[in-house]
Amino acid sequence: MRAAKIDNAQAEIVKKLRDAGVQVQSLAEVGKGCPDLLCGWRGANFLFEVKTGERECDRKLTLMEQEWHTRWSGQVNIVSNFDEAMAVILDYEGVL
């Protein structure tokens, strides 16, 4: 079994989300294109694919991620930092 590849900034994003009161479950070990994070906030769930990096190729979805996103009929967002993740959550609540 191959170790899950976790984006470099994911740990910081997870810490800041938790500090803000968001529940966070890493899904990185699921693999097969499944998003990196499952987050819960005030009764709502959010799926986040974390994509950061200096190179453009580091910010693109893999083929398996593209296929997963295409098949998924629920919410999933690609984020590169804490602010983007919180914007998705707060926008859902109508705060933004």
URURRA-V209000 format. One record per pair of residues at least 12 apart in sequence whose C-alpha atoms are under 10 Angstrom apart, sorted by the first residue. I is the first residue (numbers start at 0). J is the second residue. D is the distance in Angstrom with one decimal. If there is no record, write none. Layout:
i j d
I J D
I J D
//
This chain:
i j d
1 28 9.3
1 30 9.6
2 27 9.2
2 28 7.5
2 30 9.4
3 26 9.4
3 27 5.8
3 28 5.3
3 29 8.1
3 30 6.9
3 35 9.8
4 27 7.3
4 28 8.5
4 30 8.8
4 35 9.7
5 25 9.8
5 27 6.7
5 28 9.1
5 35 7.9
5 49 8.5
5 50 9.5
6 27 9.6
6 35 8.9
6 48 9.5
6 49 6.6
6 50 6.6
6 51 6.8
6 52 8.1
6 57 8.8
6 58 9.7
6 79 9.4
7 49 9.2
7 50 9.0
7 51 7.5
7 52 7.7
8 49 8.0
8 50 8.4
8 51 6.8
8 52 8.3
8 79 7.8
8 80 7.3
8 81 9.3
9 25 9.5
9 35 8.6
9 36 9.0
9 48 9.6
9 49 6.5
9 50 8.6
9 51 8.7
9 78 9.9
9 79 8.5
9 80 8.1
9 81 9.1
10 25 9.9
11 80 8.4
11 81 7.9
12 49 8.8
12 78 9.6
12 79 8.5
12 80 6.0
12 81 4.9
12 82 8.7
12 83 9.8
12 84 8.3
12 85 9.9
13 25 8.7
13 36 8.5
13 38 9.4
13 80 9.5
13 81 7.9
13 84 9.9
14 81 9.1
15 80 9.6
15 81 6.6
15 82 9.3
15 85 9.6
16 38 8.7
16 40 9.9
16 81 6.8
16 82 9.3
16 84 8.1
16 85 7.6
17 38 9.4
19 40 9.9
19 85 8.9
20 39 9.2
20 40 7.7
20 41 9.5
21 38 6.5
21 39 5.9
21 40 5.3
21 41 8.4
21 85 9.2
21 88 9.3
22 36 10.0
22 37 8.2
22 38 5.4
22 39 5.0
22 40 6.6
22 41 9.5
22 44 9.4
23 36 6.6
23 37 5.8
23 38 4.5
23 39 6.6
23 40 9.2
23 44 9.8
23 45 9.5
23 46 9.9
24 36 5.8
24 37 5.1
24 38 6.3
24 39 8.6
24 46 9.8
25 37 6.4
25 38 8.7
25 47 9.8
26 46 9.4
26 47 9.6
26 48 9.7
27 48 9.5
30 63 8.9
30 64 8.9
31 61 9.9
31 62 9.7
31 63 6.0
31 64 7.2
31 66 9.3
31 67 7.8
32 48 9.4
32 60 8.7
32 61 7.5
32 62 7.9
32 63 4.6
32 64 3.8
32 65 7.2
32 66 7.2
32 67 5.4
32 68 7.8
33 46 9.1
33 47 9.4
33 48 8.1
33 63 8.3
33 64 6.5
33 65 9.7
33 66 9.5
33 67 6.3
33 68 8.1
33 71 9.6
33 75 9.9
34 46 6.3
34 47 5.7
34 48 4.6
34 49 7.7
34 64 7.5
34 67 8.4
34 68 8.4
34 75 7.6
34 76 8.7
34 77 8.7
35 47 6.0
35 48 5.0
35 49 6.3
35 50 9.5
35 77 9.6
36 48 6.6
36 49 7.8
36 75 9.8
37 75 9.5
38 84 9.7
38 88 9.2
39 88 9.2
40 88 7.5
40 89 9.4
40 92 9.6
41 88 9.7
41 92 9.1
43 88 8.7
43 91 8.8
43 92 9.2
44 74 8.6
44 75 9.8
44 88 9.0
45 73 9.3
45 74 6.7
45 75 6.7
45 76 8.0
45 84 9.1
45 87 8.5
45 88 7.5
45 91 9.7
46 73 8.9
46 74 6.5
46 75 4.7
46 76 6.3
46 77 8.6
46 78 10.0
46 84 9.7
47 74 8.9
47 75 5.8
47 76 5.0
47 77 5.7
47 78 6.5
47 79 9.5
47 84 7.5
47 87 9.6
48 60 8.7
48 64 8.8
48 68 9.7
48 75 7.3
48 76 6.1
48 77 4.7
48 78 6.2
48 79 8.4
48 84 9.8
49 76 8.6
49 77 5.9
49 78 5.1
49 79 5.6
49 80 7.8
49 81 9.9
49 84 9.2
50 77 6.6
50 78 6.1
50 79 5.1
50 80 8.4
51 77 9.7
51 78 7.9
51 79 4.9
51 80 7.6
52 79 8.4
58 77 9.2
58 78 9.5
58 79 8.2
59 77 9.6
60 77 9.0
75 87 9.9
//
